[in-house]
Amino acid sequence: MPEPTIHHFVNGRIFTGETWLNEAIISVEEERIVEISPHPPRRSATPPGRVPPDRYKDLQGGMLVPAFIDVQLYGGDGQLFGVHPSVEAIRATVDYSRRGGAHLILPTVATNDNTVALAAIESVRDYLNQGGKGVYGLHLEGPFLNPVKRGAHVLEKIQSPSMDKLRALVEPGRGIIKMMTIAPELFQPDQIQYLKDAGIILSAGHSNASFEEANKGFDLGITTCTHLFNAMSPLQHRAPGLVGAILAHPTIASSIVPDGYHVDAVVIKMAKQLMGERLFIITDAVTESNTGNYLHQLRGDHYTLPDGTLSGSALTMLSAVQFCVKKVGISIEEAVRMASLYPARVLGIEKEWGKLAVGYRPEWFWIPSL
């Protein structure tokens, strides 16, 4: 049996997802952490004998944290997967995400022709079959959205749900489609059950649902929501809407885009105080595009369509965490969990992602400073 791979981290801080360590030896075997020693037997400026030099990591005063998970982004490094899906675009998006600390992502496709969604399904399948790493599956944000809350989604491509329309996407995408953003008020119970039976995590978004309609969707099996406050029925004093349903619910999670454009920092702070561990981070990141149905244009540090409609962020998960710490006032520990453990819970993989602990995957990220 092969010896475990040993990683020795010094000269910084290690956040396990629960506690801080000043130094640690992490042993890895068969893609799982098998031991974490917070008090290495030998402390010196040179690597211990059993740790190869390339596994002896000087953190240079920075932090080692659990790798991040981004369940919604459309592309990176000039490759807009959500419009021109390909293995090449996935690789570019994975590379972009990894530089910002996200080691697991759900490439996302906005409302578009079915040919785009089907090509995205096959691209993800090909990427995984080729041994590609860092992709959990596909997120379809649409096409079954409420036109009233379409945001940047193309009106002419939005569909009303029917079993035939659902099957046209779900059957080719079994095992690949992991999440779908839907407007719950448009769906019948049997349609939601069909999506659940296909193993798809359902997220309420781009929805004009009333408070009652939203809660009915939650009762039927919707477990999370897409970019809180953006493109959803707002909280009003006589009509709580989808926002009110999310904030008041005891278990429903929701993503949020912390860049100061999608949601003001003060509002993020209020949502965090109300939701606690139910609130998690996505980037909703896009990249510039001058062809296709989504012409994203960079406006400083965010993206809009040519008519000025906000269409996506320029975030990485690291910059999103930094915004939460510096602008919102969330603790470093909690901001890291919002980017790692809490999205892992949404995906149902919190026993192997989101912490540095025995039994977890050896996925970590070095942050020089916040």
VOTOR-607951 format. One record per atom (N, C-alpha, C): x, y, z; residue in one letter. Coordinates in steps of 0.02 Angstrom, whole numbers, padded with zeros to 5 digits, always signed. Layout:
N
XYZa;...
***
This chain:
370
+00042-00059+00000m;+00000+00000+00000m;+00044+00062+00000m;+00031+00111-00045p;+00075+00170-00048p;+00071+00212+00015p;+00126+00245+00030e;+00128+00290+00087e;+00085+00352+00073e;+00054+00381+00124p;+00016+00443+00114p;+00062+00499+00090p;+00033+00544+00051t;+00069+00605+00031t;+00064+00655+00088t;+00121+00682+00108i;+00124+00727+00166i;+00135+00799+00142i;+00094+00845+00167h;+00101+00916+00154h;+00114+00951+00220h;+00166+00991+00223h;+00184+01026+00285h;+00178+01101+00272h;+00133+01134+00308f;+00120+01206+00299f;+00146+01244+00360f;+00184+01297+00346v;+00215+01337+00399v;+00210+01411+00381v;+00226+01453+00431n;+00232+01525+00421n;+00168+01557+00396n;+00113+01541+00428g;+00049+01570+00409g;-00005+01542+00454g;-00067+01547+00432r;-00123+01520+00470r;-00163+01473+00425r;-00187+01419+00455i;-00227+01370+00420i;-00296+01370+00450i;-00347+01384+00409f;-00416+01382+00433f;-00449+01318+00409f;-00468+01275+00454t;-00496+01210+00435t;-00569+01214+00415t;-00599+01271+00424g;-00671+01278+00417g;-00705+01283+00485g;-00667+01265+00536e;-00692+01270+00605e;-00643+01306+00651e;-00579+01290+00645t;-00529+01318+00689t;-00468+01341+00650t;-00426+01381+00683w;-00363+01405+00654w;-00305+01364+00682w;-00257+01349+00638l;-00194+01318+00657l;-00138+01362+00633l;-00084+01363+00671n;-00026+01403+00650n;+00023+01363+00608n;+00018+01298+00611e;+00062+01254+00573e;+00028+01186+00570e;+00036+01150+00515a;+00002+01086+00510a;+00036+01040+00460a;+00034+00976+00474i;+00050+00924+00426i;-00015+00890+00406i;-00029+00890+00341i;-00090+00859+00315i;-00070+00799+00273i;-00095+00740+00292s;-00080+00679+00257s;-00138+00661+00211s;-00122+00643+00149v;-00173+00629+00098v;-00161+00560+00069v;-00215+00522+00063e;-00212+00455+00034e;-00276+00443-00006e;-00267+00423-00069e;-00323+00408-00113e;-00374+00466-00115e;-00347+00526-00126e;-00389+00586-00134e;-00432+00602-00073e;-00409+00582-00014r;-00442+00601+00047r;-00391+00620+00100r;-00408+00667+00142i;-00366+00684+00199i;-00373+00629+00251i;-00318+00600+00271v;-00320+00545+00319v;-00294+00566+00388v;-00259+00623+00391e;-00235+00647+00456e;-00216+00720+00451e;-00231+00757+00503i;-00207+00826+00510i;-00174+00831+00578i;-00110+00847+00577s;-00072+00855+00639s;-00059+00929+00650s;-00091+00958+00701p;-00081+01030+00713p;-00015+01046+00748p;+00019+00995+00773h;+00081+01006+00809h;+00134+00959+00779h;+00164+00980+00723p;+00213+00938+00690p;+00269+00918+00738p;+00295+00858+00731p;+00346+00833+00777p;+00412+00870+00773p;+00424+00904+00717r;+00488+00938+00709r;+00476+01008+00680r;+00499+01057+00713r;+00490+01126+00689r;+00559+01153+00670r;+00565+01169+00607s;+00629+01195+00583s;+00618+01233+00518s;+00670+01267+00496a;+00665+01304+00434a;+00676+01260+00373a;+00693+01198+00384t;+00705+01152+00328t;+00653+01097+00330t;+00636+01067+00273p;+00584+01017+00271p;+00602+00956+00314p;+00553+00929+00350p;+00565+00865+00384p;+00584+00812+00333p;+00619+00761+00355g;+00645+00711+00309g;+00593+00677+00267g;+00533+00667+00293r;+00482+00631+00255r;+00439+00676+00212r;+00453+00740+00211v;+00414+00786+00170v;+00457+00812+00112v;+00441+00794+00050p;+00480+00820-00007p;+00477+00896-00008p;+00530+00928-00035p;+00532+01002-00036p;+00470+01033-00068p;+00443+01001-00120d;+00386+01032-00154d;+00321+01024-00114d;+00323+00985-00060r;+00265+00978-00016r;+00273+01018+00048r;+00329+01052+00055y;+00341+01094+00114y;+00323+01165+00094y;+00266+01190+00120k;+00237+01251+00095k;+00245+01309+00145k;+00281+01359+00123d;+00287+01421+00162d;+00227+01465+00144d;+00183+01477+00191l;+00124+01517+00177l;+00138+01592+00174l;+00200+01612+00188q;+00222+01681+00180q;+00177+01730+00217q;+00154+01709+00275g;+00112+01753+00314g;+00039+01754+00294g;+00021+01715+00243g;-00048+01713+00219g;-00089+01659+00254g;-00143+01640+00220m;-00190+01593+00249m;-00203+01535+00201m;-00211+01477+00229l;-00233+01418+00191l;-00305+01404+00213l;-00351+01400+00164v;-00422+01391+00180v;-00451+01335+00136v;-00508+01308+00154p;-00541+01259+00110p;-00556+01291+00042p;-00547+01252-00011a;-00560+01278-00078a;-00633+01298-00084a;-00646+01347-00127f;-00713+01375-00136f;-00752+01334-00188f;-00817+01344-00187i;-00863+01312-00234i;-00908+01366-00263i;-00911+01371-00329d;-00952+01421-00363d;-01006+01385-00404d;-01068+01391-00383v;-01122+01354-00417v;-01154+01393-00474v;-01128+01454-00488q;-01157+01492-00544q;-01107+01540-00574q;-01083+01524-00633l;-01043+01569-00673l;-01046+01547-00745l;-01035+01595-00790y;-01050+01585-00861y;-00989+01578-00905y;-00930+01591-00879g;-00870+01585-00919g;-00813+01622-00887g;-00756+01621-00922g;-00697+01654-00896g;-00643+01657-00948g;-00597+01703-00940d;-00539+01711-00984d;-00561+01716-01057d;-00614+01755-01069g;-00635+01769-01138g;-00676+01714-01170g;-00691+01661-01133q;-00731+01606-01160q;-00798+01605-01123q;-00852+01624-01158l;-00918+01627-01128l;-00955+01561-01139l;-00945+01515-01092f;-00975+01448-01098f;-01051+01452-01105f;-01082+01499-01070g;-01155+01503-01071g;-01185+01521-01137g;-01145+01542-01185v;-01170+01559-01251v;-01139+01514-01304v;-01075+01498-01295h;-01039+01456-01343h;-01008+01397-01306h;-01050+01349-01287p;-01025+01294-01245p;-00977+01249-01283p;-00922+01233-01249s;-00872+01188-01278s;-00827+01165-01221s;-00789+01112-01234v;-00740+01090-01185v;-00688+01144-01174v;-00669+01178-01228e;-00619+01232-01222e;-00644+01287-01176e;-00708+01305-01182a;-00736+01357-01138a;-00739+01333-01066a;-00754+01269-01055i;-00753+01243-00986i;-00683+01248-00957i;-00633+01228-00996r;-00564+01232-00970r;-00546+01303-00951r;-00565+01351-00994a;-00549+01422-00979a;-00586+01445-00916a;-00647+01423-00907t;-00686+01442-00848t;-00658+01410-00785t;-00637+01347-00790v;-00606+01314-00733v;-00541+01349-00714v;-00500+01367-00763d;-00437+01402-00748d;-00451+01469-00714d;-00499+01506-00740y;-00518+01571-00710y;-00541+01561-00638y;-00581+01510-00628s;-00609+01498-00561s;-00555+01477-00512s;-00509+01434-00533r;-00457+01410-00488r;-00412+01467-00465r;-00398+01514-00508r;-00356+01571-00487r;-00391+01611-00432r;-00456+01609-00430g;-00493+01643-00377g;-00515+01597-00321g;-00486+01537-00318g;-00497+01493-00261g;-00553+01443-00268g;-00592+01445-00323a;-00647+01397-00333a;-00620+01335-00368a;-00618+01279-00333h;-00593+01217-00361h;-00649+01171-00384h;-00711+01193-00374l;-00769+01156-00398l;-00821+01206-00422l;-00846+01196-00483i;-00893+01245-00512i;-00950+01209-00548i;-01003+01247-00558l;-01057+01227-00602l;-01060+01277-00659l;-01030+01262-00717p;-01038+01306-00774p;-01113+01315-00788p;-01131+01376-00805t;-01202+01394-00807t;-01222+01419-00876t;-01283+01401-00896v;-01312+01423-00959v;-01375+01462-00945v;-01378+01523-00972a;-01438+01564-00964a;-01491+01542-01015a;-01550+01571-01009t;-01605+01557-01055t;-01581+01567-01127t;-01590+01515-01167n;-01566+01517-01236n;-01603+01464-01276n;-01584+01456-01339d;-01612+01401-01378d;-01592+01334-01347d;-01635+01284-01355n;-01619+01218-01329n;-01555+01191-01358n;-01538+01211-01419t;-01476+01187-01450t;-01416+01207-01408t;-01418+01266-01376v;-01363+01288-01334v;-01359+01246-01271v;-01417+01235-01239a;-01418+01195-01178a;-01396+01124-01192a;-01418+01094-01248l;-01398+01026-01264l;-01324+01022-01280l;-01297+01073-01313a;-01225+01074-01326a;-01186+01081-01261a;-01214+01119-01213a;-01181+01126-01148a;-01180+01059-01111a;-01235+01023-01114i;-01238+00957-01083i;-01183+00912-01111i;-01178+00910-01177e;-01128+00866-01208e;-01057+00889-01194e;-01048+00955-01189s;-00981+00981-01175s;-00959+00961-01105s;-01004+00968-01056v;-00987+00947-00988v;-00974+00872-00985v;-01016+00834-01019r;-01006+00761-01020r;-00938+00744-01051r;-00920+00776-01107d;-00856+00763-01139d;-00798+00783-01094d;-00805+00841-01061y;-00752+00864-01016y;-00740+00814-00961y;-00793+00789-00930l;-00786+00741-00876l;-00759+00674-00901l;-00783+00652-00959n;-00759+00589-00987n;-00685+00591-01006n;-00661+00652-01020q;-00590+00661-01035q;-00547+00667-00972q;-00578+00659-00915g;-00542+00663-00852g;-00537+00733-00824g;-00577+00779-00850g;-00575+00848-00826g;-00594+00853-00753g;-00561+00897-00718k;-00572+00907-00646k;-00606+00973-00633k;-00636+00979-00574g;-00661+01042-00551g;-00732+01061-00572g;-00766+01016-00607v;-00835+01029-00629v;-00881+00978-00597v;-00931+01003-00561y;-00979+00958-00528y;-01035+00939-00575y;-01052+00984-00620g;-01108+00972-00666g;-01130+01038-00696g;-01188+01038-00725l;-01214+01096-00762l;-01270+01129-00722l;-01271+01196-00725h;-01326+01235-00696h;-01363+01268-00755h;-01427+01253-00761l;-01469+01287-00810l;-01508+01341-00774l;-01492+01403-00788e;-01530+01460-00761e;-01582+01478-00814e;-01639+01445-00811g;-01689+01450-00863g;-01691+01386-00903g;-01733+01382-00954p;-01772+01436-00984p;-01841+01447-00953p;-01857+01412-00897f;-01924+01414-00870f;-01929+01467-00816f;-01926+01530-00838l;-01924+01587-00793l;-01985+01631-00805l;-01998+01676-00758n;-02053+01723-00767n;-02029+01783-00808n;-02060+01795-00865p;-02038+01852-00907p;-02037+01918-00871p;-02080+01927-00822v;-02084+01990-00785v;-02019+02003-00747v;-01984+01949-00727k;-01923+01955-00688k;-01864+01924-00727k;-01863+01936-00791r;-01812+01904-00833r;-01743+01934-00824r;-01738+01996-00798g;-01672+02026-00791g;-01638+02032-00859g;-01578+02003-00864a;-01541+02006-00928a;-01558+01949-00975a;-01603+01904-00955h;-01619+01847-00998h;-01661+01869-01058h;-01650+01837-01114v;-01682+01856-01176v;-01756+01835-01174v;-01800+01883-01182l;-01872+01871-01175l;-01897+01818-01223l;-01874+01821-01285e;-01899+01776-01337e;-01878+01704-01325e;-01830+01691-01283k;-01805+01623-01271k;-01836+01591-01209k;-01873+01630-01169i;-01905+01602-01109i;-01961+01555-01130i;-01967+01499-01093q;-02018+01449-01108q;-02065+01440-01048q;-02127+01422-01063s;-02173+01401-01011s;-02165+01327-01000s;-02162+01304-00937p;-02148+01233-00926p;-02205+01188-00946p;-02187+01133-00977s;-02233+01077-00989s;-02191+01014-00982s;-02222+00957-00973m;-02183+00896-00966m;-02142+00882-01028m;-02169+00895-01086d;-02131+00883-01148d;-02070+00928-01152d;-02079+00991-01133k;-02022+01038-01136k;-01970+01020-01084k;-01992+00998-01026l;-01945+00978-00974l;-01906+00916-00997l;-01940+00867-01024r;-01907+00806-01046r;-01855+00820-01101r;-01869+00869-01143a;-01823+00885-01198a;-01754+00905-01174a;-01751+00932-01113l;-01687+00951-01083l;-01662+00900-01032l;-01708+00875-00992v;-01688+00832-00935v;-01664+00763-00958v;-01698+00733-01006e;-01678+00665-01025e;-01607+00663-01055e;-01589+00708-01101p;-01519+00708-01125p;-01470+00729-01071p;-01495+00764-01019g;-01449+00791-00969g;-01446+00752-00905g;-01474+00692-00903r;-01472+00653-00841r;-01400+00639-00820r;-01386+00653-00757g;-01319+00645-00730g;-01274+00704-00741g;-01294+00750-00785i;-01253+00809-00800i;-01285+00872-00771i;-01351+00881-00782i;-01385+00939-00753i;-01391+00928-00678i;-01358+00970-00639k;-01359+00963-00566k;-01402+01016-00532k;-01414+01071-00566m;-01454+01125-00536m;-01493+01159-00591m;-01554+01181-00574m;-01595+01219-00620m;-01629+01275-00583m;-01623+01336-00609t;-01659+01393-00582t;-01726+01398-00617t;-01780+01399-00578i;-01847+01401-00605i;-01889+01453-00568i;-01942+01476-00601a;-01992+01518-00568a;-02046+01473-00540a;-02050+01463-00475p;-02094+01412-00447p;-02168+01423-00462p;-02189+01486-00470e;-02259+01500-00481e;-02284+01474-00549e;-02239+01456-00593l;-02258+01431-00660l;-02264+01355-00662l;-02246+01321-00608f;-02239+01248-00610f;-02296+01213-00573f;-02314+01155-00601q;-02360+01110-00568q;-02321+01062-00523q;-02354+01035-00471p;-02318+00989-00426p;-02286+00930-00461p;-02319+00901-00511d;-02289+00843-00545d;-02228+00861-00585d;-02225+00924-00609q;-02167+00946-00646q;-02107+00955-00600q;-02119+00983-00541i;-02065+00990-00492i;-02042+00921-00469i;-02088+00875-00459q;-02069+00808-00438q;-02027+00773-00492q;-02044+00784-00555y;-02005+00755-00610y;-01933+00779-00608y;-01923+00844-00597l;-01855+00871-00594l;-01818+00844-00533l;-01851+00839-00477k;-01820+00810-00417k;-01800+00738-00429k;-01844+00699-00460d;-01830+00628-00473d;-01770+00620-00520d;-01757+00671-00560a;-01699+00670-00605a;-01635+00689-00569a;-01639+00702-00504g;-01580+00719-00465g;-01557+00791-00472g;-01603+00834-00492i;-01586+00905-00503i;-01603+00946-00441i;-01555+00985-00418i;-01566+01032-00363i;-01604+01092-00391i;-01661+01108-00361l;-01703+01162-00387l;-01693+01226-00348l;-01684+01280-00386s;-01671+01346-00357s;-01722+01395-00383s;-01756+01430-00339a;-01805+01480-00359a;-01771+01544-00378a;-01788+01569-00437g;-01757+01631-00460g;-01790+01658-00523g;-01775+01720-00539h;-01809+01754-00595h;-01883+01740-00591h;-01911+01758-00533s;-01978+01738-00513s;-02016+01797-00485s;-02081+01798-00501n;-02125+01848-00472n;-02173+01816-00423n;-02151+01762-00392a;-02194+01725-00346a;-02216+01767-00287a;-02278+01756-00267s;-02301+01784-00204s;-02269+01746-00147s;-02277+01772-00087f;-02252+01737-00028f;-02281+01667-00024f;-02345+01661-00037e;-02379+01596-00033e;-02354+01549-00088e;-02347+01574-00149e;-02323+01532-00204e;-02251+01509-00192e;-02211+01553-00165a;-02141+01533-00150a;-02139+01478-00099a;-02178+01485-00045n;-02178+01434+00007n;-02207+01368-00018n;-02255+01371-00063k;-02281+01309-00093k;-02225+01274-00131k;-02185+01312-00169g;-02128+01283-00204g;-02078+01253-00156g;-02065+01286-00101f;-02018+01259-00051f;-02046+01193-00023f;-02111+01192-00009d;-02141+01131+00018d;-02137+01073-00032d;-02137+01089-00096l;-02135+01037-00148l;-02064+01012-00161l;-02014+01047-00136g;-01946+01020-00143g;-01894+01068-00170g;-01911+01131-00182i;-01860+01181-00199i;-01820+01195-00136i;-01755+01191-00140t;-01713+01195-00079t;-01670+01257-00075t;-01662+01292-00131t;-01619+01351-00130t;-01646+01403-00178t;-01614+01461-00179c;-01637+01517-00221c;-01577+01550-00254c;-01591+01583-00310t;-01538+01611-00353t;-01533+01686-00344t;-01473+01709-00330h;-01453+01779-00319h;-01507+01821-00285h;-01508+01813-00219l;-01556+01847-00176l;-01561+01921-00193l;-01623+01945-00198f;-01643+02014-00213f;-01644+02029-00287f;-01603+01996-00327n;-01600+02012-00398n;-01652+01971-00437n;-01692+02005-00477a;-01741+01972-00521a;-01789+01927-00483a;-01818+01954-00430m;-01869+01917-00392m;-01917+01967-00359m;-01977+01943-00345s;-02027+01986-00313s;-02000+02012-00247s;-02002+02077-00236p;-01968+02107-00179p;-02008+02100-00114p;-01975+02118-00060l;-02006+02120+00006l;-02043+02187+00013l;-02109+02183+00020q;-02149+02242+00033q;-02190+02230+00097q;-02212+02283+00128h;-02243+02275+00194h;-02310+02239+00192h;-02344+02239+00135r;-02406+02201+00129r;-02400+02142+00080r;-02343+02135+00049a;-02332+02081+00001a;-02259+02059+00008a;-02246+02010+00052p;-02177+01990+00065p;-02139+01961+00006p;-02176+01933-00043g;-02144+01909-00104g;-02094+01853-00093g;-02055+01839-00145l;-02005+01787-00140l;-01949+01806-00092l;-01930+01869-00092v;-01878+01892-00045v;-01900+01879+00027v;-01961+01898+00043g;-01986+01887+00110g;-01991+01813+00128g;-02010+01772+00079a;-02015+01700+00092a;-01946+01671+00107a;-01896+01693+00071i;-01828+01668+00083i;-01803+01690+00152i;-01811+01754+00167l;-01785+01779+00231l;-01820+01747+00291l;-01884+01730+00284a;-01923+01705+00340a;-01919+01630+00349a;-01896+01595+00298h;-01898+01521+00300h;-01843+01494+00345h;-01856+01439+00380p;-01804+01413+00426p;-01748+01374+00393p;-01758+01348+00332t;-01706+01306+00302t;-01685+01325+00232t;-01725+01362+00196i;-01709+01377+00126i;-01645+01418+00121i;-01600+01396+00077a;-01538+01432+00065a;-01546+01480+00007a;-01500+01525-00001s;-01499+01569-00060s;-01428+01593-00073s;-01413+01598-00137s;-01350+01630-00157s;-01359+01706-00158s;-01303+01740-00157i;-01302+01813-00163i;-01238+01832-00200i;-01241+01887-00237v;-01183+01911-00276v;-01154+01972-00243v;-01099+01964-00205p;-01072+02020-00165p;-01020+02061-00203p;-01044+02105-00246d;-00997+02148-00283d;-01014+02222-00276d;-01068+02238-00239g;-01087+02308-00231g;-01131+02335-00286g;-01140+02297-00340y;-01183+02316-00395y;-01248+02276-00394y;-01242+02211-00384h;-01301+02169-00380h;-01341+02183-00316h;-01305+02193-00260v;-01337+02206-00196v;-01291+02252-00156v;-01321+02302-00124d;-01282+02348-00082d;-01255+02311-00020d;-01197+02332+00002a;-01165+02300+00059a;-01209+02301+00122a;-01245+02355+00132v;-01289+02360+00191v;-01344+02307+00188v;-01371+02295+00129v;-01424+02246+00121v;-01396+02175+00129v;-01336+02163+00104i;-01304+02097+00116i;-01296+02085+00190i;-01275+02136+00227k;-01266+02128+00299k;-01332+02112+00333k;-01386+02145+00313m;-01451+02131+00342m;-01473+02060+00326m;-01464+02038+00264a;-01483+01971+00244a;-01443+01919+00283a;-01379+01933+00294k;-01337+01886+00331k;-01360+01880+00403k;-01378+01936+00433q;-01402+01934+00502q;-01466+01893+00508q;-01509+01896+00458l;-01572+01859+00459l;-01564+01786+00440l;-01519+01771+00393m;-01515+01704+00365m;-01460+01661+00394m;-01408+01691+00421g;-01353+01653+00449g;-01322+01606+00398g;-01319+01542+00414e;-01284+01494+00372e;-01322+01476+00309e;-01381+01502+00300r;-01420+01488+00239r;-01398+01530+00180r;-01359+01583+00192l;-01338+01627+00139l;-01268+01608+00115l;-01260+01600+00049f;-01195+01581+00021f;-01179+01624-00040f;-01116+01619-00061i;-01089+01663-00114i;-01089+01627-00181i;-01107+01664-00234i;-01091+01646-00303i;-01057+01706-00335i;-01023+01694-00391t;-00996+01751-00428t;-01045+01777-00480t;-01084+01732-00511d;-01126+01752-00569d;-01082+01786-00621d;-01020+01761-00627a;-00971+01794-00670a;-00982+01779-00744a;-00972+01829-00785v;-00973+01822-00858v;-00906+01847-00885v;-00900+01846-00950t;-00842+01874-00983t;-00866+01910-01045t;-00826+01954-01072e;-00848+01995-01129e;-00867+01952-01189e;-00920+01974-01223s;-00944+01937-01281s;-00974+01986-01331s;-00958+01977-01394n;-00987+02021-01446n;-01027+01982-01497n;-01043+01918-01482t;-01085+01878-01525t;-01135+01840-01483t;-01187+01814-01515g;-01237+01774-01480g;-01291+01817-01448g;-01330+01787-01405n;-01387+01820-01375n;-01370+01863-01314n;-01308+01856-01289y;-01288+01893-01229y;-01224+01931-01243y;-01233+01996-01254l;-01177+02039-01272l;-01152+02074-01209l;-01113+02038-01169h;-01089+02065-01106h;-01033+02115-01119h;-01039+02174-01090q;-00989+02227-01097q;-00963+02247-01028q;-00897+02249-01021l;-00867+02267-00957l;-00875+02341-00944l;-00905+02358-00887r;-00915+02427-00865r;-00877+02437-00800r;-00812+02450-00805g;-00771+02456-00745g;-00759+02388-00715g;-00797+02370-00663d;-00787+02305-00631d;-00852+02266-00626d;-00897+02275-00676h;-00956+02234-00683h;-00977+02234-00756h;-01025+02193-00773y;-01045+02186-00843y;-01117+02207-00853y;-01131+02236-00911t;-01199+02252-00931t;-01210+02231-01003t;-01274+02228-01022l;-01292+02222-01093l;-01286+02291-01125l;-01288+02295-01191p;-01282+02361-01224p;-01333+02412-01200p;-01393+02390-01178d;-01443+02438-01155d;-01434+02459-01082d;-01380+02434-01051g;-01365+02453-00983g;-01390+02405-00930g;-01426+02353-00949t;-01451+02304-00901t;-01393+02266-00869t;-01392+02264-00802l;-01341+02226-00767l;-01346+02153-00789l;-01290+02124-00812s;-01293+02057-00841s;-01246+02007-00810s;-01204+02028-00763g;-01159+01981-00731g;-01104+02018-00695g;-01065+01980-00656s;-01012+02011-00617s;-00944+01997-00648s;-00894+02032-00622a;-00824+02018-00640a;-00788+01988-00579a;-00826+01957-00535l;-00799+01929-00474l;-00761+01864-00486l;-00714+01850-00441t;-00693+01782-00426t;-00721+01767-00356t;-00718+01704-00336m;-00741+01688-00269m;-00698+01723-00216m;-00633+01730-00230l;-00590+01765-00182l;-00611+01838-00176l;-00622+01873-00232s;-00641+01943-00226s;-00710+01950-00194s;-00754+01901-00203a;-00818+01902-00169a;-00810+01894-00094a;-00766+01850-00073v;-00751+01842-00002v;-00721+01906+00026v;-00675+01937-00011q;-00644+01999+00011q;-00696+02054+00020q;-00744+02058-00026f;-00797+02108-00020f;-00837+02097+00043f;-00854+02034+00057c;-00893+02019+00117c;-00856+02039+00181c;-00791+02030+00181v;-00752+02047+00241v;-00742+02123+00246v;-00721+02154+00192k;-00701+02224+00194k;-00759+02273+00191k;-00810+02257+00152k;-00865+02304+00141k;-00928+02288+00182k;-00939+02223+00194v;-00999+02203+00230v;-00986+02196+00304v;-00925+02179+00322g;-00909+02170+00393g;-00919+02099+00418g;-00922+02051+00373i;-00927+01981+00392i;-00858+01957+00412i;-00854+01913+00462s;-00789+01888+00484s;-00756+01847+00429s;-00690+01843+00431i;-00654+01802+00382i;-00679+01730+00383i;-00686+01704+00443e;-00707+01634+00449e;-00775+01622+00416e;-00822+01667+00429e;-00890+01657+00402e;-00892+01670+00327e;-00854+01718+00302a;-00851+01731+00230a;-00822+01671+00194a;-00771+01639+00222v;-00743+01579+00192v;-00795+01523+00190v;-00832+01514+00245r;-00883+01462+00245r;-00939+01477+00194r;-00955+01541+00184m;-01005+01559+00134m;-00983+01541+00063m;-00918+01534+00054a;-00890+01517-00012a;-00870+01444-00018a;-00875+01407+00036s;-00851+01337+00034s;-00901+01288+00064s;-00908+01290+00130l;-00951+01241+00164l;-01024+01249+00146l;-01049+01311+00143y;-01121+01320+00132y;-01142+01302+00061y;-01105+01320+00009p;-01123+01292-00057p;-01115+01217-00061p;-01068+01189-00024a;-01062+01116-00022a;-01126+01085+00006a;-01154+01117+00058r;-01217+01092+00086r;-01273+01094+00034r;-01276+01148-00005v;-01328+01154-00056v;-01323+01097-00106v;-01261+01077-00123l;-01250+01023-00171l;-01254+00954-00138l;-01257+00952-00072g;-01261+00888-00038g;-01194+00852-00033g;-01139+00890-00035i;-01072+00860-00033i;-01032+00887+00026i;-01067+00907+00078e;-01034+00939+00135e;-00994+00890+00178e;-00996+00826+00162k;-00955+00777+00198k;-00888+00766+00164k;-00877+00799+00106e;-00812+00791+00072e;-00784+00857+00045e;-00824+00910+00044w;-00801+00975+00022w;-00818+01027+00075w;-00778+01080+00079g;-00795+01137+00122g;-00758+01140+00188g;-00717+01090+00202k;-00676+01090+00263k;-00608+01058+00248k;-00561+01071+00292l;-00499+01033+00294l;-00504+00987+00354l;-00523+00925+00342a;-00536+00878+00396a;-00528+00807+00370a;-00520+00761+00415v;-00512+00690+00396v;-00575+00668+00358v;-00563+00635+00302g;-00617+00611+00259g;-00635+00658+00203g;-00610+00720+00206y;-00626+00770+00155y;-00574+00768+00099y;-00594+00796+00042r;-00548+00800-00014r;-00492+00851+00001r;-00433+00838-00023p;-00377+00884-00010p;-00378+00944-00056p;-00429+00984-00049e;-00438+01043-00091e;-00433+01105-00048e;-00378+01142-00058w;-00367+01202-00018w;-00341+01258-00062w;-00341+01318-00034f;-00322+01377-00073f;-00283+01424-00027f;-00229+01450-00055w;-00187+01496-00018w;-00207+01568-00033w;-00220+01606+00019i;-00236+01677+00013i;-00179+01717+00042i;-00146+01760+00002p;-00090+01798+00029p;-00111+01845+00085p;-00169+01877+00076s;-00196+01921+00128s;-00265+01942+00106s;-00304+01967+00153l;-00369+01996+00137l;-00367+02072+00143l;
***
